[in-house]
């Protein structure tokens, strides 16, 4: 679909039709805008802090698992069959809990990242629409997803949109 729109646009521009002269195009790098915006940096910092807390918990759980495993190996021959089985069962349960915890932590971080990105993109979409209308753009593309192989840097709106996004975020 995107290629079809781009091809139609290119055809219109190349044919030199009267309406093609009125088309004003621009693009921005959405990924760069997300990563370098104040909101993007704040979201990344929050995610890093959450990741740090999870990592501390993971490290503690790993140490506990390693201690249980070492105890089991050291005492394995001296323990009764029932005691060894109980320790092995305890170790296996803690291992499952650890694996569940790491999976849940990863899913939580991904969900939070998605929430942050969605909020920023909602604001960004409004800003791009307002900017396009205000400055008379017919179309504004995302440089990465539009499949552009070349675009004149003169129509790169990333910095201007980034400034507008940061201004809008600072008002919130």
N, C-alpha and C positions, 0 to 999 in steps of 0.2 A: 504494500500500500504506500509506504513512504517513498519507495523508488518510483512508483507511478506518479505521485505528486511531483517529485523532483524532475522526472522526465518531462512531464507536461509543462512545468515551469521553465525548464531549459528550452524546450521547443518554442514556447511563447516568446522567450527572450531572444532566441536566435532568429525567429522569423521577423522580428522587428515590427510587429503589429503595433498599432497605436496604443492599445491598452498596456502593452508590455513596458512602454516608456514610463508609466506611472507606478510601476512596481518598485517598492523599496524593500530590500531584504537585509536581514541581519542574522547573526548567530551568537550563541554563547556556549561556553564550556560548562555544562551543568555540574559535572563532577568537581571541577576546580572551584566553582561557586559554592557548592556544598561544603567542600573541605576547608576553604579559606574564609568563609563568612564567620562573623562573630558567633552566630548561633551554632554553626557547625563545629567551631573550635570548642564552644562550651559543652556541646553534646559529647564530643570526643573526650573531653576532660572528665565528664561525669561517667562515661563508659569505662575509662581507664581506672577511675577510682573504684568503681564496682568490680572491675576485673581484678584489681589489686586485692580487694577484700576476699573475693572468691579464691584467688591464688593462695592467700594466707591459709584459708580453710583447707584447701586441697593439700597444701604442704603438711599441715598438722595431721590430716587423715592419712596421708602417705606414710608419715613417720610412725603413726600408730599401727598401720598395716605391716610395715617392715618389722616393727618390734614384735608383733604377734607372730609373724613368720619366723623370725629368728628364734623366739622362745620355743616355738613348735619344733624347729629343727634341733635345737639344743636339748630340749627335754623329751623329744619324741621317743627315744629309746627307754627312758626311765619312767615314763608315764604308763599308767594302766591303759588298756585298750579303750575303756569307757572315757577316761580323762582325755586321751589323745583325740578320740572322736569328737568330744565336746569342744576341745580347742580348735580342731579343724572346722567344725560347724560354725563356731564363733568367727573364725577367720573368713570363711566363705561368705557369711552374712555381712560382715563388715566390708568385704570386697564388693559385694553387690550394692551395698549402701553407698560406697565410694563411687562406683560406676554410675549409679543413679544420680548422685549429687553432681558429678561433673557434667552429665548430660543435661540435667535441669539448669545448671548454671549457664551452660552454653546456650540453651534455648532462651533463657531469660535475657542474656546479653544480646542475642539476635533480635528478640522482640523489642527490647528497649531501643536498639539501634534503628529498627524499623519505625518505631513510634517517633523518634526524634527526626528521622529523615522525612517522614510523612508530614509532620508539622512544618518543617522548613520548606518542603516542596509546595505545600498549600500556599504559604506566604509568597514564595518565589513565583508561583504561577500567576498570582494576582498582580505582583509587581511587573512581571514581564508583559502581561496584557495591558496594564496601565501605561507602561513605558512605550509599548508599540503604538497604542492609540495616540498618545501625546506627541510622539515624534513621527507619526505618519508611516509606520512600517506596515507593509502588506503581510509579511511573514517573518517570524523569528524562529530559527531552528536551534536544536541542540546539536552542537558540532559533532558529538560522538555518535549519537543514535541516528542522525540523519544520513549517515553513510557518505558524508562529504570527504572527498579526497583532497580537495583544495578549496580554500576560500580566502579572499582578500582580507588581510588583517585589518584593513580599514573598516570592515563591517562587523568586526568582533566587538560585541557589546558586553562581554563578560565583566570588565572592570566597572562599567557604568551601572550594570544591573547589581553587581556585588555591593557597590556603594549604596544603592537604593535599598537593598535587602538589609544591610547593616543599619541604615538609618531607621528603617521600619522596625527592626528588632529592638533597637535601643529605645523606641517609644513605648514598647510593651512593658 
